[in-house]
């Protein structure tokens, strides 16, 4: 579920200085990433419960598939917002 990637150009002149984002972008970026982390944590918690709960394999498989689809649907809007924010940041760099 790793939707974020680090790039070599995020560090300047070989120094280990993280990129500083503009004050208008950084809070939004942090909020989106925190929300995605919360959604992922909730998904993993529910998945673990389901995996241990039902002895019926067919029911378990269907329930896990529904959970996975719901998780994807919940994440998609935030992933789209991150993509738009990334484009905005790239536009600001040029």
Secondary structure by P-SEA (a helix, b strand, c coil): cccccccccccccccccccccccccaaaaaaaaaaaaaaaaaaaaaaaaaaaccccaaaaaaaaaaaaaaaaaaaaaaaaaaaaaaaaaaaaac
